[in-house]
Amino acid sequence: MNIPTGTQFLVFTDLDGSLLDHHSYSYLDALPQLQRLQHLGIPVIPATSKTRPEIERLRAELGNTHPFIVENGAAVLIPVGYFDSQPVATVEREGYWIREFSAPREKWLGILEELSSEFPGEYDYFFRVGTAGVVRMTNLPEARALEANQREYSEPVQWLGDGTRKAEFISRLQSRGAVVLQGGRFLGVSGDCDKGRALAWLRQVYQQSKPGTLCHDLAIGDSGNDYAMLEAAETALLVRSPVHEFPALQRADGVIFSTDYGPAGWAEGVACWLQSYQLHN
């Protein structure tokens, strides 16, 4: 079945632990549903803690030409010309229309350096450990670890201390203006931004590009840094994780829970969502 006239569907997806396997970073189990979405003309929009180079490589592998959300909602990048006109509040840079929601990475690095004397040996972060350290933290190959460290708006932090001190650390960061999000592996430190705000802004741009069109959106995630996005979308798909519980949502309606893990759960949930609109083979 084809998309009904006057209706648009959007898929906003987390990557690590959702589209990508938590351990191997593979998306093979999700590939059939990715191809199905492409056949239907439904944009798949990465919304992730990952950097621009990381997402660009994955988009190239998948043949994905759609916008994407970087560094936990710090910015939305839209390929120039994707819409008929440049969206309001964006800047054009390096082939993208960019809507920025966060201050640059340098601000957060300065705060983390200042706090190191208060919390000695209790945390590490990508910039300080360098590429070799990111390899150890993530098990990524060196080239991909280099991409992961090319951050523009945020900083991943690995907490090494106990839970009480972690709460104190987060409080100190927040008092300095940072927003701290718990991801599958790391604390994400950035400005006053989140995936939900970025999703809502980009969804509005899609709607404004086709006035009068009914928009149905699905947000897919597995961890705490997906919370705002999962709350913001019409439908939320929570992907089962092998290492932590489902994130706790306020909403009860319009929620799909996968039974499979990672990309297999991603495919399971997407199939369920498409079925609910009778968009199936």
C-alpha positions in Angstrom: 0.0 0.0 0.0 1.2 3.5 -0.8 1.2 6.6 1.5 -2.3 8.2 1.4 -2.5 11.6 -0.4 -2.2 14.5 2.0 -0.3 12.4 4.7 3.3 12.4 5.6 5.2 9.9 7.8 8.5 10.6 9.6 10.7 8.2 11.5 13.2 9.8 14.1 15.6 7.2 15.3 18.3 6.9 18.0 21.3 4.9 16.7 23.4 3.2 19.4 21.3 0.5 21.1 18.3 1.1 18.8 19.1 1.0 15.0 22.6 -0.1 15.9 23.4 -3.1 18.0 24.7 -2.1 21.5 27.8 -4.4 21.2 28.6 -4.8 17.5 27.1 -1.5 16.1 25.5 -3.6 13.3 22.2 -2.6 11.7 21.7 -5.7 9.6 18.7 -6.9 11.5 16.9 -3.6 10.7 17.8 -3.5 7.0 14.6 -5.1 5.6 12.5 -2.5 7.4 14.9 0.3 6.4 14.4 -0.7 2.8 10.7 -0.9 3.3 10.6 2.7 4.6 12.8 3.8 1.7 10.4 2.1 -0.7 7.4 3.9 0.9 9.2 7.3 0.8 9.3 7.7 4.6 12.3 9.7 5.8 14.4 8.0 8.4 16.0 10.8 10.4 18.9 9.9 12.8 18.5 11.6 16.2 21.6 10.7 18.2 24.4 11.6 20.5 26.8 10.9 17.6 28.7 13.5 15.7 28.2 14.9 12.2 31.1 12.7 10.6 29.7 9.6 12.3 26.2 10.2 10.9 27.5 11.2 7.5 29.3 7.9 7.2 26.2 5.9 8.2 24.0 7.9 5.9 26.3 7.2 3.0 26.2 3.5 3.8 22.4 3.5 3.9 21.9 5.8 1.0 20.1 8.2 3.3 19.8 11.8 2.1 17.4 13.1 4.8 18.1 15.6 7.6 19.6 14.5 10.9 19.9 15.5 14.5 23.4 15.5 16.1 24.8 15.4 19.6 21.6 14.8 21.6 19.6 17.6 19.9 22.4 20.2 19.9 21.8 20.9 16.2 19.6 19.9 13.2 21.4 19.6 9.9 19.3 19.8 6.7 21.0 19.3 3.3 20.9 22.5 1.3 18.0 22.3 -1.1 16.1 19.6 0.7 13.2 21.9 1.2 12.1 24.5 -1.3 13.4 27.3 0.9 15.8 27.7 3.7 14.1 27.3 7.1 14.0 30.3 9.4 16.6 30.5 12.1 19.1 28.4 10.2 22.6 29.2 9.0 24.1 27.8 5.8 27.4 26.1 6.3 29.3 23.3 4.6 26.4 22.2 2.5 23.8 22.2 5.2 21.1 24.5 6.6 21.9 24.2 10.4 19.6 25.0 13.3 21.8 25.2 16.4 20.3 24.8 19.9 23.5 24.6 22.0 26.7 26.6 22.7 29.9 25.2 21.3 31.8 22.2 22.8 34.6 24.5 24.1 32.2 25.9 26.7 31.6 22.5 28.3 35.3 21.5 28.0 36.2 24.5 30.1 33.7 23.6 32.8 34.8 19.9 32.9 38.4 21.0 33.3 37.4 23.3 36.2 35.5 20.6 38.0 38.4 18.1 37.7 39.9 19.4 41.0 36.6 18.8 42.8 36.2 15.3 41.4 39.7 14.0 41.0 39.9 10.7 39.1 36.1 10.3 39.1 35.4 11.0 35.5 37.0 11.1 32.1 35.8 12.6 28.8 36.5 12.2 25.1 38.6 15.3 24.6 40.9 14.5 27.5 41.5 10.8 26.7 42.0 11.4 22.9 41.3 8.9 20.1 43.1 6.0 21.9 41.0 6.6 25.0 37.8 6.7 23.0 38.8 3.3 21.5 39.1 1.9 25.0 35.8 3.4 26.1 33.7 2.4 23.1 35.5 -0.6 21.4 35.2 1.4 18.2 37.9 1.0 15.5 40.4 3.9 15.5 38.9 5.7 12.5 35.4 5.6 14.0 36.7 6.7 17.4 38.3 9.7 15.7 34.9 10.6 14.1 33.3 10.2 17.5 35.7 12.8 19.0 35.0 15.4 16.3 32.3 17.0 18.4 31.0 20.5 17.9 28.4 21.1 20.7 28.7 18.5 23.4 31.0 16.2 25.4 30.5 12.6 26.4 31.6 11.9 30.0 32.4 8.5 31.5 31.6 8.5 35.2 34.1 6.4 37.3 33.0 7.2 40.8 30.0 6.1 43.0 26.4 7.0 42.6 26.2 9.7 45.3 29.2 11.6 43.9 27.7 11.2 40.4 24.6 13.1 41.5 26.8 15.8 43.0 28.8 16.0 39.8 25.7 16.3 37.7 24.3 19.0 40.0 27.6 21.0 39.7 27.4 20.8 35.9 23.8 21.9 35.9 24.6 24.9 38.2 27.0 26.0 35.5 24.3 25.9 32.8 24.9 22.5 31.3 22.2 20.0 30.5 23.3 16.4 31.4 21.7 13.4 29.8 22.3 9.8 30.7 22.9 7.7 27.6 23.5 4.0 27.2 27.2 4.4 28.1 28.0 8.0 28.8 26.7 11.2 30.3 26.1 13.7 27.6 27.0 17.3 28.6 25.7 20.1 26.4 23.5 23.2 26.4 19.8 23.6 26.9 18.8 21.2 24.2 17.4 17.7 23.7 16.2 15.4 21.0 12.6 16.3 21.7 13.0 20.0 21.0 15.0 19.2 17.8 12.3 16.7 16.7 9.5 19.2 17.2 11.3 22.0 15.3 12.1 19.7 12.3 8.6 18.2 12.3 7.3 21.8 12.0 9.6 22.5 9.1 8.3 19.4 7.3 4.7 20.5 7.9 5.4 24.1 6.8 6.9 22.7 3.6 3.6 21.0 2.7 0.8 23.1 4.2 -2.3 21.1 5.1 -0.5 17.8 5.2 -1.3 15.4 8.1 2.0 14.3 9.7 2.4 11.0 11.6 5.8 10.7 13.3 7.5 7.8 15.1 10.4 8.3 17.6 12.6 5.3 18.3 14.9 5.0 21.3 16.2 2.8 24.1 17.7 5.1 26.9 17.3 8.2 29.0 18.7 10.6 26.4 15.8 9.6 24.1 13.2 10.5 26.7 12.2 14.0 25.4 12.0 12.6 21.8 9.9 9.7 22.8 7.5 12.0 24.6 7.4 14.5 21.7 6.4 12.2 18.9 2.9 11.0 18.0 4.1 7.4 18.6 7.1 6.2 20.6 8.9 2.9 20.0 11.0 1.8 23.0 13.6 -0.7 21.9 14.6 -3.4 24.5 18.2 -3.1 25.7 20.5 -5.9 26.8 22.1 -3.6 29.5 19.4 -1.5 31.0 15.6 -1.2 31.5 13.2 0.7 29.2 13.3 4.5 29.9 10.3 5.4 32.0 7.9 7.7 30.1 5.1 9.9 31.4 2.8 9.0 28.5 0.9 5.7 28.3 -0.8 6.0 24.9 0.9 5.6 21.6 3.8 3.5 22.9 5.2 0.4 21.4 7.6 -1.9 23.4 9.8 -4.2 21.4 10.4 -7.8 22.6 13.6 -8.2 20.6 16.8 -6.3 21.3 18.5 -3.5 19.3 18.1 -3.5 15.5 15.9 -6.6 15.6 13.6 -4.8 18.1 13.8 -1.7 15.9 12.6 -3.7 12.9 9.8 -5.4 15.0 8.5 -2.1 16.2 8.7 -0.3 12.8 6.7 -3.2 11.3 4.1 -2.8 14.0 3.8 0.9 13.4 3.5 0.5 9.6 0.9 -2.2 10.2 -1.2 0.2 12.3 -1.5 2.4 9.3 -1.9 -0.5 6.9 1.4 0.3 5.3 2.5 -3.3 4.9 3.5 -5.7 2.1 
